């Protein structure tokens, strides 16, 4: 089960005018709990005017070796979101020595290092988890290569610019780096403009053979990820080799033909080895029902993006309003996002422990 622990801030590094990297110290007794795979994220929480606020941020530091102890520190990137309750706090108020409530790592946007060719298409802060993936892969697996295609507005707004440049210097033959700026011309490289589906469909075959890439990692705003997936599918890439993580979903598709929920439903949930059954109040999600009775239920974004509230649907039927976190294989296997699920039958059973 995911749990929160207080971790001390060891460093606050300004990356751009609107983003910072926070380094968190992990005490020896908690290092096993904070072992993470490259690409996973952390949920940070604080209270604002009596209300708990949680936000999810990807780990950008390399993952620890599988046969070693857990990490002594963790680093996350935070970009300012207009009006954001946590990102504003991170950029303006967090100082070295402060303590933050940090959930143990979660997420399935990961890569287990193995030989082969891999690639990523990222936009803006979508570089954060991919930085961990690339640095871990190239350090651990000498027979691996990586092509990183990143889009940003301007050079000044590009997060982890120096860290990516250092990786390119360290692995010049195994890391291919392509940068596209949408609002600024570069002296060398590709012309400015957005990385939309049409452009990516033309660009990718000139960079590498898309069908030979063992795994594609798409991360960033909803529009970029959808456009990149469309380009890859148009180029014949199998869906099983495309992995996605979406940031900043302002709008997006909801369940088509919304089915009415059951008038009177109960949810039975198993969580951390204990179960319970509770009535679902009108209009609330299954996560909200569980949280009223089990405040330790896992969640972070409540927007269908991070996947922290993933649960196995043991019985009954539900409607998911939005899903930006689960792969098709996961939904086919019976997993749902509790924060987006509403009951369609009088009884629903979830298992958060699977």
Secondary structure, DSSP 8 states (H G I E B T S, - for coil): ---EEEEEEEEEEEEETTEEEEEEE--GGGTTTT---TT-EEEEEEEETTEEEEEEEEB-S----TTS---SEEEEEEE--TT-TTHHHHHHT--TT-EEEEE--B-S------SEEEEEEEEGGGHHHHHHHHHHHHHH-TTEEEEEEEEES-GGG-TTHHHHHHHHHHTTTTEEEEEEESSS--SSSS-SS---HHHHHHHHHHHS-GGG-SEEEEEEEHHHHHHHHHHHHHTT--GGGEEEEEE--SS----SS-----SSEEEEEEETTEEEEEEE-TT--HHHHHHHH-TT---S-SSSSS-TTEEEEEES-EEES--SSS-HHHHHHTEEEGGGEEESSSEEEEETT-
